[in-house]
Amino acid sequence: MPAVRKPVNLSIDPELLVLAREYEVNISRAAEDGLRAAISRATTLAWQTENAEALASSNAYAATHRLPIAGKRPFRWRVLTSAVASPDISSMFRPTC
């Protein structure tokens, strides 16, 4: 069953509106997609902020004591400190071989 939609008024950059019409972009769907992406980023950032202390503690423990199965893996994970400020968690870890 499709979601019920509520009409709203938006202010949009006129150049974007012209391009959207030119490329036949469904503005309502594009706005929904943009809202979903923004909400996802905000939710991730809020979770990271709320759990920053626990994550830092867990990371410090793992850095000091290593993970129990770390020696059994054929690869190692390196944490990129520059990614801590990024709301995209997947960019924080990269495999090293």
Biopython code that builds the backbone (N, CA, C, O; Angstrom):
import numpy as np
from Bio.PDB.StructureBuilder import StructureBuilder

atoms = [
    (1, "MET", "N", (0.849, -1.173, 0.000)),
    (1, "MET", "CA", (0.000, 0.000, 0.000)),
    (1, "MET", "C", (0.895, 1.238, 0.000)),
    (1, "MET", "O", (1.710, 1.403, 0.908)),
    (2, "PRO", "N", (0.761, 2.101, -0.990)),
    (2, "PRO", "CA", (1.614, 3.288, -1.078)),
    (2, "PRO", "C", (1.343, 4.261, 0.074)),
    (2, "PRO", "O", (0.231, 4.350, 0.595)),
    (3, "ALA", "N", (2.393, 4.980, 0.448)),
    (3, "ALA", "CA", (2.262, 5.967, 1.519)),
    (3, "ALA", "C", (1.381, 7.119, 1.056)),
    (3, "ALA", "O", (1.399, 7.512, -0.110)),
    (4, "VAL", "N", (0.620, 7.642, 1.988)),
    (4, "VAL", "CA", (-0.201, 8.817, 1.696)),
    (4, "VAL", "C", (0.726, 10.019, 1.681)),
    (4, "VAL", "O", (1.550, 10.183, 2.581)),
    (5, "ARG", "N", (0.601, 10.839, 0.690)),
    (5, "ARG", "CA", (1.462, 12.013, 0.564)),
    (5, "ARG", "C", (0.702, 13.254, 0.983)),
    (5, "ARG", "O", (-0.508, 13.372, 0.787)),
    (6, "LYS", "N", (1.450, 14.175, 1.567)),
    (6, "LYS", "CA", (0.877, 15.430, 2.014)),
    (6, "LYS", "C", (1.437, 16.554, 1.160)),
    (6, "LYS", "O", (2.653, 16.660, 1.007)),
    (7, "PRO", "N", (0.578, 17.392, 0.603)),
    (7, "PRO", "CA", (1.088, 18.507, -0.206)),
    (7, "PRO", "C", (1.769, 19.556, 0.685)),
    (7, "PRO", "O", (1.278, 19.894, 1.762)),
    (8, "VAL", "N", (2.903, 20.056, 0.207)),
    (8, "VAL", "CA", (3.644, 21.102, 0.917)),
    (8, "VAL", "C", (4.129, 22.135, -0.095)),
    (8, "VAL", "O", (4.179, 21.865, -1.295)),
    (9, "ASN", "N", (4.480, 23.301, 0.390)),
    (9, "ASN", "CA", (5.062, 24.345, -0.463)),
    (9, "ASN", "C", (6.564, 24.358, -0.251)),
    (9, "ASN", "O", (7.035, 24.306, 0.886)),
    (10, "LEU", "N", (7.313, 24.427, -1.331)),
    (10, "LEU", "CA", (8.771, 24.474, -1.265)),
    (10, "LEU", "C", (9.282, 25.686, -2.023)),
    (10, "LEU", "O", (8.690, 26.119, -3.011)),
    (11, "SER", "N", (10.380, 26.215, -1.544)),
    (11, "SER", "CA", (11.098, 27.248, -2.293)),
    (11, "SER", "C", (12.308, 26.574, -2.912)),
    (11, "SER", "O", (13.142, 26.006, -2.207)),
    (12, "ILE", "N", (12.400, 26.639, -4.234)),
    (12, "ILE", "CA", (13.457, 25.939, -4.956)),
    (12, "ILE", "C", (14.204, 26.933, -5.846)),
    (12, "ILE", "O", (13.609, 27.842, -6.424)),
    (13, "ASP", "N", (15.505, 26.742, -5.941)),
    (13, "ASP", "CA", (16.341, 27.543, -6.829)),
    (13, "ASP", "C", (15.758, 27.445, -8.240)),
    (13, "ASP", "O", (15.577, 26.339, -8.748)),
    (14, "PRO", "N", (15.458, 28.582, -8.886)),
    (14, "PRO", "CA", (14.835, 28.552, -10.213)),
    (14, "PRO", "C", (15.645, 27.797, -11.268)),
    (14, "PRO", "O", (15.071, 27.158, -12.149)),
    (15, "GLU", "N", (16.969, 27.869, -11.182)),
    (15, "GLU", "CA", (17.802, 27.136, -12.139)),
    (15, "GLU", "C", (17.624, 25.627, -11.980)),
    (15, "GLU", "O", (17.590, 24.890, -12.965)),
    (16, "LEU", "N", (17.510, 25.174, -10.721)),
    (16, "LEU", "CA", (17.276, 23.752, -10.493)),
    (16, "LEU", "C", (15.916, 23.332, -11.024)),
    (16, "LEU", "O", (15.766, 22.243, -11.580)),
    (17, "LEU", "N", (14.934, 24.190, -10.853)),
    (17, "LEU", "CA", (13.598, 23.891, -11.345)),
    (17, "LEU", "C", (13.586, 23.750, -12.872)),
    (17, "LEU", "O", (12.947, 22.846, -13.411)),
    (18, "VAL", "N", (14.288, 24.639, -13.558)),
    (18, "VAL", "CA", (14.373, 24.563, -15.019)),
    (18, "VAL", "C", (15.044, 23.258, -15.440)),
    (18, "VAL", "O", (14.560, 22.575, -16.344)),
    (19, "LEU", "N", (16.155, 22.908, -14.790)),
    (19, "LEU", "CA", (16.861, 21.671, -15.123)),
    (19, "LEU", "C", (16.015, 20.436, -14.816)),
    (19, "LEU", "O", (16.006, 19.473, -15.583)),
    (20, "ALA", "N", (15.311, 20.474, -13.698)),
    (20, "ALA", "CA", (14.451, 19.340, -13.335)),
    (20, "ALA", "C", (13.374, 19.124, -14.388)),
    (20, "ALA", "O", (13.093, 17.989, -14.773)),
    (21, "ARG", "N", (12.792, 20.181, -14.840)),
    (21, "ARG", "CA", (11.761, 20.058, -15.880)),
    (21, "ARG", "C", (12.371, 19.607, -17.207)),
    (21, "ARG", "O", (11.785, 18.802, -17.931)),
    (22, "GLU", "N", (13.553, 20.138, -17.512)),
    (22, "GLU", "CA", (14.225, 19.766, -18.757)),
    (22, "GLU", "C", (14.529, 18.273, -18.799)),
    (22, "GLU", "O", (14.366, 17.630, -19.836)),
    (23, "TYR", "N", (14.971, 17.725, -17.672)),
    (23, "TYR", "CA", (15.334, 16.311, -17.600)),
    (23, "TYR", "C", (14.203, 15.435, -17.069)),
    (23, "TYR", "O", (14.403, 14.259, -16.764)),
    (24, "GLU", "N", (13.022, 16.020, -16.963)),
    (24, "GLU", "CA", (11.832, 15.308, -16.511)),
    (24, "GLU", "C", (12.031, 14.609, -15.172)),
    (24, "GLU", "O", (11.641, 13.456, -14.991)),
    (25, "VAL", "N", (12.645, 15.329, -14.241)),
    (25, "VAL", "CA", (12.851, 14.821, -12.889)),
    (25, "VAL", "C", (11.562, 15.042, -12.099)),
    (25, "VAL", "O", (11.002, 16.138, -12.110)),
    (26, "ASN", "N", (11.100, 14.006, -11.419)),
    (26, "ASN", "CA", (9.936, 14.118, -10.558)),
    (26, "ASN", "C", (10.383, 14.869, -9.297)),
    (26, "ASN", "O", (11.090, 14.308, -8.458)),
    (27, "ILE", "N", (9.979, 16.115, -9.165)),
    (27, "ILE", "CA", (10.452, 16.984, -8.088)),
    (27, "ILE", "C", (10.037, 16.456, -6.719)),
    (27, "ILE", "O", (10.824, 16.495, -5.774)),
    (28, "SER", "N", (8.818, 15.967, -6.608)),
    (28, "SER", "CA", (8.358, 15.423, -5.320)),
    (28, "SER", "C", (9.210, 14.238, -4.897)),
    (28, "SER", "O", (9.631, 14.153, -3.744)),
    (29, "ARG", "N", (9.468, 13.318, -5.828)),
    (29, "ARG", "CA", (10.278, 12.140, -5.505)),
    (29, "ARG", "C", (11.723, 12.546, -5.194)),
    (29, "ARG", "O", (12.346, 11.999, -4.284)),
    (30, "ALA", "N", (12.242, 13.499, -5.949)),
    (30, "ALA", "CA", (13.612, 13.963, -5.702)),
    (30, "ALA", "C", (13.715, 14.620, -4.327)),
    (30, "ALA", "O", (14.702, 14.434, -3.615)),
    (31, "ALA", "N", (12.693, 15.387, -3.959)),
    (31, "ALA", "CA", (12.680, 16.019, -2.627)),
    (31, "ALA", "C", (12.614, 14.955, -1.537)),
    (31, "ALA", "O", (13.309, 15.056, -0.526)),
    (32, "GLU", "N", (11.782, 13.935, -1.739)),
    (32, "GLU", "CA", (11.699, 12.845, -0.769)),
    (32, "GLU", "C", (13.036, 12.125, -0.639)),
    (32, "GLU", "O", (13.486, 11.831, 0.469)),
    (33, "ASP", "N", (13.667, 11.844, -1.773)),
    (33, "ASP", "CA", (14.976, 11.175, -1.744)),
    (33, "ASP", "C", (16.001, 12.025, -0.995)),
    (33, "ASP", "O", (16.778, 11.510, -0.191)),
    (34, "GLY", "N", (15.995, 13.331, -1.268)),
    (34, "GLY", "CA", (16.920, 14.235, -0.583)),
    (34, "GLY", "C", (16.654, 14.293, 0.910)),
    (34, "GLY", "O", (17.591, 14.312, 1.709)),
    (35, "LEU", "N", (15.377, 14.320, 1.293)),
    (35, "LEU", "CA", (15.026, 14.316, 2.714)),
    (35, "LEU", "C", (15.457, 13.018, 3.384)),
    (35, "LEU", "O", (15.982, 13.033, 4.497)),
    (36, "ARG", "N", (15.235, 11.894, 2.705)),
    (36, "ARG", "CA", (15.660, 10.610, 3.274)),
    (36, "ARG", "C", (17.172, 10.590, 3.499)),
    (36, "ARG", "O", (17.640, 10.136, 4.543)),
    (37, "ALA", "N", (17.929, 11.079, 2.527)),
    (37, "ALA", "CA", (19.387, 11.101, 2.654)),
    (37, "ALA", "C", (19.821, 12.034, 3.786)),
    (37, "ALA", "O", (20.713, 11.691, 4.562)),
    (38, "ALA", "N", (19.200, 13.208, 3.886)),
    (38, "ALA", "CA", (19.551, 14.157, 4.945)),
    (38, "ALA", "C", (19.202, 13.602, 6.321)),
    (38, "ALA", "O", (19.961, 13.772, 7.276)),
    (39, "ILE", "N", (18.055, 12.939, 6.420)),
    (39, "ILE", "CA", (17.646, 12.338, 7.696)),
    (39, "ILE", "C", (18.588, 11.202, 8.067)),
    (39, "ILE", "O", (18.935, 11.042, 9.237)),
    (40, "SER", "N", (19.005, 10.414, 7.084)),
    (40, "SER", "CA", (19.949, 9.324, 7.347)),
    (40, "SER", "C", (21.276, 9.870, 7.872)),
    (40, "SER", "O", (21.829, 9.348, 8.840)),
    (41, "ARG", "N", (21.790, 10.935, 7.221)),
    (41, "ARG", "CA", (23.050, 11.548, 7.686)),
    (41, "ARG", "C", (22.885, 12.121, 9.092)),
    (41, "ARG", "O", (23.767, 11.951, 9.934)),
    (42, "ALA", "N", (21.762, 12.797, 9.355)),
    (42, "ALA", "CA", (21.532, 13.397, 10.668)),
    (42, "ALA", "C", (21.405, 12.322, 11.746)),
    (42, "ALA", "O", (21.911, 12.483, 12.856)),
    (43, "THR", "N", (20.726, 11.222, 11.409)),
    (43, "THR", "CA", (20.570, 10.123, 12.359)),
    (43, "THR", "C", (21.918, 9.494, 12.674)),
    (43, "THR", "O", (22.218, 9.216, 13.835)),
    (44, "THR", "N", (22.727, 9.269, 11.655)),
    (44, "THR", "CA", (24.059, 8.689, 11.851)),
    (44, "THR", "C", (24.925, 9.606, 12.706)),
    (44, "THR", "O", (25.595, 9.150, 13.632)),
    (45, "LEU", "N", (24.910, 10.886, 12.397)),
    (45, "LEU", "CA", (25.712, 11.845, 13.164)),
    (45, "LEU", "C", (25.245, 11.919, 14.611)),
    (45, "LEU", "O", (26.068, 11.991, 15.523)),
    (46, "ALA", "N", (23.929, 11.903, 14.829)),
    (46, "ALA", "CA", (23.390, 11.929, 16.194)),
    (46, "ALA", "C", (23.820, 10.680, 16.960)),
    (46, "ALA", "O", (24.201, 10.767, 18.127)),
    (47, "TRP", "N", (23.759, 9.508, 16.300)),
    (47, "TRP", "CA", (24.165, 8.268, 16.955)),
    (47, "TRP", "C", (25.647, 8.310, 17.311)),
    (47, "TRP", "O", (26.041, 7.917, 18.409)),
    (48, "GLN", "N", (26.475, 8.796, 16.364)),
    (48, "GLN", "CA", (27.911, 8.886, 16.627)),
    (48, "GLN", "C", (28.191, 9.832, 17.786)),
    (48, "GLN", "O", (29.047, 9.552, 18.625)),
    (49, "THR", "N", (27.477, 10.945, 17.837)),
    (49, "THR", "CA", (27.673, 11.917, 18.913)),
    (49, "THR", "C", (27.241, 11.331, 20.253)),
    (49, "THR", "O", (27.954, 11.456, 21.249)),
    (50, "GLU", "N", (26.078, 10.696, 20.274)),
    (50, "GLU", "CA", (25.561, 10.105, 21.514)),
    (50, "GLU", "C", (26.444, 8.974, 22.018)),
    (50, "GLU", "O", (26.531, 8.753, 23.226)),
    (51, "ASN", "N", (27.092, 8.265, 21.127)),
    (51, "ASN", "CA", (27.884, 7.102, 21.509)),
    (51, "ASN", "C", (29.388, 7.330, 21.410)),
    (51, "ASN", "O", (30.164, 6.376, 21.477)),
    (52, "ALA", "N", (29.802, 8.574, 21.252)),
    (52, "ALA", "CA", (31.223, 8.888, 21.062)),
    (52, "ALA", "C", (32.082, 8.379, 22.221)),
    (52, "ALA", "O", (33.160, 7.829, 21.996)),
    (53, "GLU", "N", (31.619, 8.556, 23.439)),
    (53, "GLU", "CA", (32.406, 8.130, 24.600)),
    (53, "GLU", "C", (32.568, 6.607, 24.626)),
    (53, "GLU", "O", (33.663, 6.104, 24.876)),
    (54, "ALA", "N", (31.495, 5.882, 24.371)),
    (54, "ALA", "CA", (31.562, 4.424, 24.369)),
    (54, "ALA", "C", (32.440, 3.923, 23.221)),
    (54, "ALA", "O", (33.217, 2.984, 23.397)),
    (55, "LEU", "N", (32.320, 4.546, 22.048)),
    (55, "LEU", "CA", (33.143, 4.146, 20.912)),
    (55, "LEU", "C", (34.621, 4.408, 21.184)),
    (55, "LEU", "O", (35.475, 3.580, 20.867)),
    (56, "ALA", "N", (34.915, 5.565, 21.773)),
    (56, "ALA", "CA", (36.303, 5.889, 22.093)),
    (56, "ALA", "C", (36.866, 4.902, 23.109)),
    (56, "ALA", "O", (38.009, 4.462, 22.983)),
    (57, "SER", "N", (36.066, 4.554, 24.116)),
    (57, "SER", "CA", (36.497, 3.594, 25.131)),
    (57, "SER", "C", (36.749, 2.220, 24.517)),
    (57, "SER", "O", (37.751, 1.571, 24.816)),
    (58, "SER", "N", (35.831, 1.782, 23.657)),
    (58, "SER", "CA", (35.979, 0.482, 23.000)),
    (58, "SER", "C", (37.208, 0.476, 22.096)),
    (58, "SER", "O", (37.965, -0.495, 22.083)),
    (59, "ASN", "N", (37.409, 1.552, 21.343)),
    (59, "ASN", "CA", (38.573, 1.635, 20.462)),
    (59, "ASN", "C", (39.872, 1.658, 21.254)),
    (59, "ASN", "O", (40.858, 1.040, 20.851)),
    (60, "ALA", "N", (39.878, 2.369, 22.384)),
    (60, "ALA", "CA", (41.078, 2.425, 23.224)),
    (60, "ALA", "C", (41.396, 1.041, 23.790)),
    (60, "ALA", "O", (42.557, 0.635, 23.836)),
    (61, "TYR", "N", (40.363, 0.323, 24.219)),
    (61, "TYR", "CA", (40.571, -1.029, 24.742)),
    (61, "TYR", "C", (41.151, -1.939, 23.660)),
    (61, "TYR", "O", (42.112, -2.671, 23.897)),
    (62, "ALA", "N", (40.550, -1.882, 22.467)),
    (62, "ALA", "CA", (41.013, -2.729, 21.371)),
    (62, "ALA", "C", (42.444, -2.361, 20.962)),
    (62, "ALA", "O", (43.230, -3.242, 20.611)),
    (63, "ALA", "N", (42.785, -1.077, 21.006)),
    (63, "ALA", "CA", (44.137, -0.645, 20.647)),
    (63, "ALA", "C", (45.155, -1.147, 21.673)),
    (63, "ALA", "O", (46.286, -1.482, 21.323)),
    (64, "THR", "N", (44.745, -1.194, 22.932)),
    (64, "THR", "CA", (45.648, -1.625, 23.998)),
    (64, "THR", "C", (45.752, -3.144, 24.091)),
    (64, "THR", "O", (46.848, -3.692, 24.204)),
    (65, "HIS", "N", (44.608, -3.817, 24.045)),
    (65, "HIS", "CA", (44.557, -5.257, 24.300)),
    (65, "HIS", "C", (44.392, -6.120, 23.045)),
    (65, "HIS", "O", (44.479, -7.345, 23.127)),
    (66, "ARG", "N", (44.160, -5.506, 21.902)),
    (66, "ARG", "CA", (43.871, -6.205, 20.654)),
    (66, "ARG", "C", (42.574, -6.996, 20.783)),
    (66, "ARG", "O", (42.104, -7.279, 21.885)),
    (67, "LEU", "N", (42.029, -7.334, 19.668)),
    (67, "LEU", "CA", (40.823, -8.151, 19.654)),
    (67, "LEU", "C", (41.225, -9.614, 19.793)),
    (67, "LEU", "O", (42.285, -10.004, 19.305)),
    (68, "PRO", "N", (40.401, -10.433, 20.448)),
    (68, "PRO", "CA", (40.777, -11.833, 20.689)),
    (68, "PRO", "C", (41.096, -12.618, 19.421)),
    (68, "PRO", "O", (41.961, -13.493, 19.451)),
    (69, "ILE", "N", (40.426, -12.330, 18.313)),
    (69, "ILE", "CA", (40.658, -13.103, 17.096)),
    (69, "ILE", "C", (41.508, -12.353, 16.067)),
    (69, "ILE", "O", (41.590, -12.769, 14.912)),
    (70, "ALA", "N", (42.133, -11.263, 16.475)),
    (70, "ALA", "CA", (42.893, -10.439, 15.527)),
    (70, "ALA", "C", (43.981, -11.228, 14.818)),
    (70, "ALA", "O", (44.237, -10.993, 13.637)),
    (71, "GLY", "N", (44.619, -12.150, 15.502)),
    (71, "GLY", "CA", (45.701, -12.926, 14.893)),
    (71, "GLY", "C", (45.219, -13.977, 13.912)),
    (71, "GLY", "O", (46.022, -14.533, 13.162)),
    (72, "LYS", "N", (43.947, -14.257, 13.901)),
    (72, "LYS", "CA", (43.382, -15.297, 13.036)),
    (72, "LYS", "C", (42.921, -14.765, 11.683)),
    (72, "LYS", "O", (42.620, -15.550, 10.784)),
    (73, "ARG", "N", (42.862, -13.431, 11.524)),
    (73, "ARG", "CA", (42.382, -12.841, 10.279)),
    (73, "ARG", "C", (43.506, -12.758, 9.253)),
    (73, "ARG", "O", (44.653, -12.499, 9.616)),
    (74, "PRO", "N", (43.190, -12.976, 7.971)),
    (74, "PRO", "CA", (44.222, -12.869, 6.941)),
    (74, "PRO", "C", (44.512, -11.414, 6.546)),
    (74, "PRO", "O", (45.364, -11.173, 5.691)),
    (75, "PHE", "N", (43.824, -10.450, 7.147)),
    (75, "PHE", "CA", (44.021, -9.044, 6.835)),
    (75, "PHE", "C", (43.919, -8.244, 8.136)),
    (75, "PHE", "O", (43.486, -8.763, 9.165)),
    (76, "ARG", "N", (44.318, -6.996, 8.074)),
    (76, "ARG", "CA", (44.203, -6.103, 9.227)),
    (76, "ARG", "C", (43.369, -4.904, 8.826)),
    (76, "ARG", "O", (43.344, -4.528, 7.654)),
    (77, "TRP", "N", (42.681, -4.298, 9.790)),
    (77, "TRP", "CA", (41.906, -3.075, 9.552)),
    (77, "TRP", "C", (42.657, -1.914, 10.163)),
    (77, "TRP", "O", (43.168, -2.000, 11.280)),
    (78, "ARG", "N", (42.718, -0.838, 9.424)),
    (78, "ARG", "CA", (43.380, 0.371, 9.898)),
    (78, "ARG", "C", (42.321, 1.456, 10.030)),
    (78, "ARG", "O", (41.601, 1.739, 9.072)),
    (79, "VAL", "N", (42.217, 2.070, 11.215)),
    (79, "VAL", "CA", (41.251, 3.134, 11.427)),
    (79, "VAL", "C", (41.839, 4.433, 10.907)),
    (79, "VAL", "O", (42.973, 4.788, 11.231)),
    (80, "LEU", "N", (41.058, 5.138, 10.098)),
    (80, "LEU", "CA", (41.489, 6.421, 9.558)),
    (80, "LEU", "C", (40.954, 7.519, 10.458)),
    (80, "LEU", "O", (39.742, 7.722, 10.529)),
    (81, "THR", "N", (41.830, 8.227, 11.143)),
    (81, "THR", "CA", (41.385, 9.233, 12.100)),
    (81, "THR", "C", (40.676, 10.400, 11.442)),
    (81, "THR", "O", (39.862, 11.058, 12.090)),
    (82, "SER", "N", (40.954, 10.680, 10.180)),
    (82, "SER", "CA", (40.298, 11.796, 9.504)),
    (82, "SER", "C", (38.821, 11.528, 9.277)),
    (82, "SER", "O", (38.059, 12.468, 9.047)),
    (83, "ALA", "N", (38.399, 10.283, 9.334)),
    (83, "ALA", "CA", (37.006, 9.933, 9.076)),
    (83, "ALA", "C", (36.125, 10.110, 10.308)),
    (83, "ALA", "O", (34.904, 10.003, 10.200)),
    (84, "VAL", "N", (36.708, 10.378, 11.477)),
    (84, "VAL", "CA", (35.920, 10.504, 12.692)),
    (84, "VAL", "C", (34.913, 11.639, 12.573)),
    (84, "VAL", "O", (33.799, 11.520, 13.084)),
    (85, "ALA", "N", (35.269, 12.721, 11.920)),
    (85, "ALA", "CA", (34.355, 13.846, 11.768)),
    (85, "ALA", "C", (33.326, 13.602, 10.667)),
    (85, "ALA", "O", (32.342, 14.335, 10.558)),
    (86, "SER", "N", (33.549, 12.588, 9.864)),
    (86, "SER", "CA", (32.642, 12.294, 8.758)),
    (86, "SER", "C", (31.449, 11.488, 9.243)),
    (86, "SER", "O", (31.623, 10.548, 10.018)),
    (87, "PRO", "N", (30.226, 11.836, 8.801)),
    (87, "PRO", "CA", (29.064, 11.066, 9.228)),
    (87, "PRO", "C", (28.971, 9.708, 8.537)),
    (87, "PRO", "O", (28.115, 8.901, 8.900)),
    (88, "ASP", "N", (29.819, 9.435, 7.559)),
    (88, "ASP", "CA", (29.775, 8.175, 6.845)),
    (88, "ASP", "C", (30.695, 7.177, 7.534)),
    (88, "ASP", "O", (31.913, 7.244, 7.373)),
    (89, "ILE", "N", (30.120, 6.250, 8.304)),
    (89, "ILE", "CA", (30.893, 5.298, 9.089)),
    (89, "ILE", "C", (31.746, 4.401, 8.195)),
    (89, "ILE", "O", (32.871, 4.061, 8.560)),
    (90, "SER", "N", (31.228, 4.014, 7.034)),
    (90, "SER", "CA", (31.958, 3.089, 6.171)),
    (90, "SER", "C", (33.293, 3.668, 5.698)),
    (90, "SER", "O", (34.193, 2.919, 5.317)),
    (91, "SER", "N", (33.424, 5.003, 5.721)),
    (91, "SER", "CA", (34.686, 5.588, 5.290)),
    (91, "SER", "C", (35.749, 5.548, 6.384)),
    (91, "SER", "O", (36.893, 5.935, 6.145)),
    (92, "MET", "N", (35.384, 5.082, 7.590)),
    (92, "MET", "CA", (36.334, 5.073, 8.699)),
    (92, "MET", "C", (37.306, 3.900, 8.622)),
    (92, "MET", "O", (38.392, 3.962, 9.198)),
    (93, "PHE", "N", (36.936, 2.844, 7.929)),
    (93, "PHE", "CA", (37.740, 1.636, 7.947)),
    (93, "PHE", "C", (38.133, 1.244, 6.530)),
    (93, "PHE", "O", (37.311, 1.263, 5.614)),
    (94, "ARG", "N", (39.367, 0.900, 6.371)),
    (94, "ARG", "CA", (39.851, 0.419, 5.076)),
    (94, "ARG", "C", (40.729, -0.783, 5.343)),
    (94, "ARG", "O", (41.559, -0.739, 6.251)),
    (95, "PRO", "N", (40.575, -1.859, 4.582)),
    (95, "PRO", "CA", (41.426, -3.017, 4.791)),
    (95, "PRO", "C", (42.845, -2.746, 4.339)),
    (95, "PRO", "O", (43.082, -2.057, 3.346)),
    (96, "THR", "N", (43.775, -3.297, 5.082)),
    (96, "THR", "CA", (45.176, -3.245, 4.659)),
    (96, "THR", "C", (45.634, -4.684, 4.495)),
    (96, "THR", "O", (45.326, -5.532, 5.332)),
    (97, "CYS", "N", (46.344, -4.959, 3.460)),
    (97, "CYS", "CA", (46.791, -6.340, 3.194)),
    (97, "CYS", "C", (48.292, -6.426, 3.226)),
    (97, "CYS", "O", (48.853, -7.504, 3.026)),
]
sb = StructureBuilder()
sb.init_structure("model")
sb.init_model(0)
sb.init_chain("A")
sb.init_seg("    ")
for serial, (resi, resn, name, xyz) in enumerate(atoms, 1):
    if name == "N":
        sb.init_residue(resn, " ", resi, " ")
    sb.init_atom(name, np.array(xyz, "f"), 0.0, 1.0, " ", f" {name:<3s}", serial, name[0])
structure = sb.get_structure()
